[in-house]
Amino acid sequence: MSFDWDSMYYFSGAYSLEDIDRTLGRNIHDWTDVGDRLVFSCHNRITRHYEWPMKADNPPCGVAFQIGN
């Protein structure tokens, strides 16, 4: 990957922002409660995060993503 990271976290839509804050050890005020989220950190600093919303009328059967160029 084209960025530094030493930890990766995956949070399903079942996790609240409070749960995520508690796990990451910080308060993330600019995030929304949108659904699934992938977070990369390096030396306890978030370097990248990706989120994708849950669609009640069309729930995903699986998720694939590509990171980088």
Residue pairs with C-beta under 8 A, 6 or more apart in sequence:
1 40
1 67
1 68
2 68
2 69
3 40
3 42
3 47
3 48
4 42
4 47
5 40
5 41
5 42
5 47
5 48
6 41
6 42
6 43
7 40
7 41
7 42
8 38
8 39
8 40
8 41
9 23
9 24
9 37
9 38
9 39
9 40
9 41
10 36
10 37
10 38
10 39
11 19
11 20
11 23
11 36
11 37
11 38
11 39
12 36
13 34
13 35
13 36
13 54
15 23
15 37
16 33
17 28
17 31
17 33
20 28
20 31
20 37
20 39
21 27
21 28
24 39
24 41
24 46
25 44
26 46
28 46
31 37
31 49
31 51
32 51
34 51
34 52
34 53
34 54
35 51
35 52
35 53
35 54
36 51
36 52
36 54
36 63
37 49
37 50
37 51
37 52
38 49
38 50
38 51
38 65
39 46
39 48
39 49
40 46
40 47
40 48
40 49
41 47
48 67
50 65
50 67
52 60
52 63
54 60
